[in-house]
Amino acid sequence: MAGLLDLSLSFVAEVVAFLVMLLILARWVYPPVIRAAEARQRSVAEQLTQAEKSREAAEASLKQAEAKLQSAQAQAAEIVEAAGRSAEALRQDLHQRAEDEAKRMTESARADIENERRRAIEAVRTEVADLVVAATEKVVAGGLDSARHRVLIDAAIAEVAQRSGSR
């Protein structure tokens, strides 16, 4: 029995030592370890919270950047459209100016042609009148006075004008 007792006493001593060790650990070692673990757990939780806030801020910044990009694209499209409208208006304005200039040049050319035609008709009338006077002088051989010459010339001019006007 003594062997059993030794075993029992050593077992009791081990249990007592274990309990004393548990008390020492519970009183002086576990509280700082638990505090350190809790502090570490709080730190990790705070870091997770901070990471979540950073992620949300990044998403908000991304949405703002996308909104700015869309706004810039809309403005660029509007500028391109305005430039197209401006170019079309300028093209139409230049086309209208060219047409107006062509009409003005055509009218000016017609007016010049009409003036030249009138001058040519006047020159022909004057030459015809001179020829009529010369022919009349030869025919009459000096028998007409100046007034009578004028009447004959005017009548010849009127007759020529009437013929050329009816053509």
PyMOL commands that set and color helices and strands:
alter all, ss='L'
color gray80, all
select helices_A, chain A and resi 2-140+146-166
alter helices_A, ss='H'
color red, helices_A
deselect
rebuild
show_as cartoon
